[in-house]
Amino acid sequence: MSTMERRYERLYGEELFTLIREKPLAWMPLGILESHGAHLPWGLDGLKAHAVCLRLAARLGGVVLPPNHFAGIHGDARPGEEEGLRRRASAIGDLLYSEHFFRTFLAETFDGLANLGFRVIVAYSGHYPAVQTELLRRVAREFTAGGRAVVIPFWEPLACGDGDHGGVWETSIYLALAPDEVRLEAVREDGTGRPGYYRGREVLGQASAAFGEQALAQIEAYLAREVEQSFRQRGAEQP
């Protein structure tokens, strides 16, 4: 595994362009600020995506963008539903970004990365409600059709077949990535305070770093395959 610095914001001078020439692959971690229980940080989705991207970049190459904690949505309010949406958003910490904002952010970031010379972009969303993933998939497909870069839209259930919000899956993955940042002793059910449970499922007795490593292995296998296929699609040579 390479120990080379690959965090975009920590590169100096020509290091960025050297890495792009070596392998024009960008890792783009997407997250949101929202409650994940008392046992996980509010920025879990972006932190998790960033940590996985760093791990995979060390194996597969490329440059990793900083985690973006403002790249998550829950969908726009329908007529007459705005008050309820705002109340729910206030309870969980959602900053109420719109679908239009998310679409624009994705399209303009993909464009900027392609302009720098990146030819394959992994858009890794640690936040994956259907409204988020469907919009990410659509914008990725549209940008890829333009021919300037291939965008791989990704969220963990694509590789693992399952996922959750602060439950066994996310807790286990974060235990494998950043064990000191998981407060297992604080797992409790919102509302009732039932210890060891979160969102109706037992977490404390089932989550483990070993299970998280299994999930990470599935993620790596999936994305390694997708990255290789995308470079072949571009006709770009692998270093």
Sequence and secondary structure as in RCSB ss.txt:
>XXXX:A:sequence
MSTMERRYERLYGEELFTLIREKPLAWMPLGILESHGAHLPWGLDGLKAHAVCLRLAARLGGVVLPPNHFAGIHG
DARPGEEEGLRRRASAIGDLLYSEHFFRTFLAETFDGLANLGFRVIVAYSGHYPAVQTELLRRVAREFTAGGRAV
VIPFWEPLACGDGDHGGVWETSIYLALAPDEVRLEAVREDGTGRPGYYRGREVLGQASAAFGEQALAQIEAYLAR
EVEQSFRQRGAEQP
>XXXX:A:secstr
   S  BGGG  TTHHHHHHHH  EEEEEE B     TTS TTHHHHHHHHHHHHHHHHH  EE   BTB     
   TT HHHHHHHHHHHT     HHHHHHHHHHHHHHHHHHT  EEEEEES   HHHHHHHHHHHHHHHHTTS E
EEEE THHHHS   SSSHHHHHHHHHH GGG  GGG B TTT  BTEETTEE TTT  HHHHHHHHHHHHHHHHH
HHHHHHHHHT    
